[in-house]
Amino acid sequence: MTASEEPLTVLIADDQPLVRRGIALIFHADPGVRVVGEAGDGREAVDLALEVRPDVVLMDIRMPRLDGVEATAALATALPECRVLALSTFDMDEYVVGALRAGAAGFLPKDVSPEELVAAVHTVSRGEAAVAPRLLTRLISAYVTTPAPRAAQRVRPDLTSRETDVWTLMARGYDNTEIAEALRISPSTVKNHVTAVFAKLGARDRAQAVIAAYESGLITAGQ
């Protein structure tokens, strides 16, 4: 970060004070991040976020009064420029899928390293999704119910065949480099197709696009 750049602002929402303090201490070591508040439940997180307008909210999924899924949905509506990074004690948690569907920009299990946590905050602040593609696929295939195939046809009528190929590989856990290799196209072309898929699906990011793939019947668990 240069002297002229403002640090990213982060709000920490977790019902355990010790966890909040530990996360805050991690960010104190990074001059590019400034913690602007701590909340002990989902309702407090939403109210405080609307007051301090952070760049990123670290949102524990399971909290009292208002859980992390409901709080994420509220922030996606009231403060869409704020990015939510969901946190869970478990790497396979159905609440995480709910948070991603509600608008969370990424997910991390709480046992990640401090370096991974800091990197993820910077990633979501740039408008990118912070979740390993294959972990995302495992989560969604485990907890998203696929509707009848007929319903799927309403979801993707305007995608080109190449965009559908890219979407399918995203849903199978491929990152952009792997998609480029599989389809024998350049990474920049993949990025353009991914952007088009997001726009046509009305998906905010990769996580929502993958959820849509399973919900639409494009891909099913085990494929």
C-alpha positions in Angstrom: 0.0 0.0 0.0 1.4 3.4 -0.9 1.2 6.4 1.3 -1.7 7.9 -0.7 -3.9 4.7 -0.5 -6.5 4.3 2.2 -6.5 1.0 4.1 -9.3 -1.4 3.6 -11.9 -1.1 6.4 -13.1 -4.3 8.0 -16.0 -5.1 10.4 -15.7 -8.3 12.4 -19.0 -10.1 13.4 -18.7 -13.1 15.7 -20.5 -14.0 18.9 -17.3 -15.1 20.6 -15.3 -12.1 22.0 -12.1 -14.1 22.0 -12.5 -14.9 18.3 -13.2 -11.2 17.5 -10.1 -10.1 19.4 -7.9 -12.7 17.7 -9.0 -11.7 14.2 -8.5 -8.0 15.1 -5.0 -8.7 16.2 -4.2 -10.4 12.9 -5.2 -7.3 11.0 -3.3 -4.9 13.3 -0.2 -6.4 11.7 -1.3 -5.3 8.2 -1.1 -1.6 7.4 -3.4 -2.2 4.5 -6.3 -3.1 6.7 -8.1 -1.2 9.5 -10.7 -2.8 11.8 -13.5 -0.3 12.2 -15.8 -2.3 14.4 -16.8 -5.5 16.1 -20.3 -7.0 16.5 -21.5 -9.9 18.7 -24.5 -10.9 16.6 -26.1 -10.5 13.2 -28.4 -7.7 14.1 -25.6 -5.6 15.6 -23.4 -6.4 12.6 -26.0 -5.0 10.2 -26.6 -1.9 12.3 -22.9 -1.2 12.8 -22.1 -1.8 9.1 -24.7 0.7 8.1 -23.1 3.2 10.5 -19.4 2.7 9.6 -19.8 1.4 6.0 -16.9 -1.0 5.9 -15.3 -2.3 2.8 -15.5 -5.9 4.1 -17.5 -7.7 6.8 -16.1 -10.9 8.3 -19.4 -12.7 9.1 -19.7 -15.7 11.4 -22.4 -17.9 10.0 -24.0 -19.0 13.3 -24.8 -16.2 15.6 -27.7 -15.2 17.9 -30.6 -12.8 17.2 -29.9 -12.7 13.5 -27.7 -15.4 11.9 -25.0 -14.8 9.4 -27.2 -15.8 6.4 -29.9 -13.3 7.3 -27.4 -10.6 8.1 -25.7 -11.1 4.8 -29.0 -10.9 2.9 -29.8 -7.6 4.7 -26.4 -6.1 3.9 -26.6 -7.2 0.2 -29.8 -5.1 0.0 -29.0 -2.2 2.2 -25.2 -1.9 1.5 -24.4 -3.6 -1.8 -21.0 -2.1 -2.1 -19.9 -3.9 1.1 -18.4 -7.3 0.6 -19.2 -10.1 3.0 -16.7 -12.9 3.8 -18.5 -15.8 5.6 -16.7 -17.7 8.3 -17.6 -21.1 9.7 -16.2 -23.6 12.2 -16.9 -26.3 9.7 -15.7 -26.5 6.0 -18.9 -28.4 5.1 -21.7 -26.2 6.4 -25.1 -25.9 4.7 -25.4 -22.3 6.2 -22.4 -21.3 4.1 -24.3 -22.1 0.9 -27.2 -20.0 2.2 -24.8 -17.1 2.8 -23.3 -17.4 -0.7 -26.7 -17.5 -2.2 -27.6 -14.4 -0.1 -24.7 -12.5 -1.5 -21.5 -13.4 0.4 -18.4 -12.9 -1.7 -16.5 -15.8 -0.2 -16.2 -18.4 2.6 -13.4 -19.5 4.9 -13.3 -22.1 7.6 -12.1 -20.6 10.9 -9.0 -22.8 11.0 -7.3 -20.9 8.1 -3.9 -19.3 8.6 -3.7 -15.6 9.3 -2.0 -15.1 5.9 -5.0 -16.8 4.2 -7.5 -14.7 6.1 -5.7 -11.4 5.2 -5.4 -12.5 1.5 -9.1 -13.4 1.3 -10.1 -9.9 2.6 -8.0 -8.2 -0.1 -9.4 -10.6 -2.7 -13.1 -9.9 -1.9 -12.4 -6.2 -1.7 -11.3 -6.3 -5.4 -14.7 -7.7 -6.3 -13.5 -11.3 -6.6 -14.8 -14.4 -4.9 -12.7 -15.9 -2.1 -13.4 -19.6 -2.0 -11.4 -22.5 -3.4 -13.3 -23.7 -6.6 -13.3 -27.3 -5.6 -14.4 -26.6 -2.0 -17.2 -24.5 -3.4 -18.3 -27.3 -5.6 -18.2 -29.8 -2.8 -20.3 -27.5 -0.6 -22.9 -26.8 -3.2 -23.3 -30.3 -4.5 -23.9 -31.4 -0.9 -26.5 -28.9 0.0 -28.2 -27.5 -3.2 -31.3 -29.4 -4.4 -31.6 -29.8 -8.1 -35.1 -29.0 -9.6 -36.8 -30.8 -12.5 -34.9 -30.4 -15.8 -37.8 -28.5 -17.4 -37.2 -25.7 -14.8 -33.6 -25.5 -15.9 -34.4 -24.4 -19.4 -35.8 -21.1 -18.0 -32.4 -20.3 -16.4 -30.0 -20.3 -19.3 -31.9 -19.6 -22.6 -29.6 -16.8 -23.7 -26.2 -18.4 -23.0 -24.1 -19.3 -26.1 -22.8 -22.9 -26.3 -19.3 -21.7 -25.3 -20.6 -19.8 -22.3 -22.5 -23.0 -21.3 -19.3 -24.9 -21.5 -17.5 -22.4 -19.3 -20.4 -22.4 -16.8 -20.4 -26.2 -16.7 -16.6 -26.3 -15.9 -17.0 -23.7 -13.3 -19.7 -25.8 -11.6 -17.3 -28.8 -11.7 -14.7 -26.8 -9.7 -12.3 -25.7 -12.5 -10.6 -22.4 -12.0 -10.1 -20.0 -15.0 -6.7 -21.5 -15.9 -8.0 -25.0 -15.9 -11.0 -23.9 -18.0 -8.7 -22.3 -20.6 -6.7 -25.6 -20.8 -9.7 -27.8 -21.1 -11.4 -25.7 -23.8 -8.1 -24.7 -25.5 -8.7 -21.0 -25.3 -6.8 -18.1 -23.7 -7.3 -17.2 -20.0 -8.5 -13.7 -21.1 -11.2 -15.3 -23.3 -12.3 -17.4 -20.4 -12.5 -14.3 -18.2 -14.7 -12.6 -20.8 -17.0 -15.7 -21.0 -17.2 -15.8 -17.2 -18.2 -12.1 -17.0 -20.9 -12.8 -19.7 -22.2 -15.8 -17.7 -22.5 -13.8 -14.5 -24.4 -11.0 -16.3 -26.8 -13.4 -18.1 -27.5 -15.4 -14.9 -27.8 -12.3 -12.7 -25.0 -13.8 -10.6 -22.9 -11.5 -8.4 -19.9 -13.8 -8.5 -18.6 -17.4 -9.1 -20.3 -18.8 -6.0 -23.7 -17.7 -7.2 -23.1 -19.0 -10.7 -22.2 -22.4 -9.4 -25.2 -22.5 -7.1 -27.4 -21.6 -10.2 -25.8 -24.4 -12.2 -26.9 -27.0 -9.6 -30.3 -25.4 -9.1 -30.9 -25.3 -12.8 -30.0 -28.9 -13.4 -27.0 -28.0 -15.6 -25.0 -30.3 -13.4 -25.9 -32.7 -10.6 -24.1 -33.9 -7.5 -21.5 -36.6 -8.4 -20.8 -35.5 -11.9 
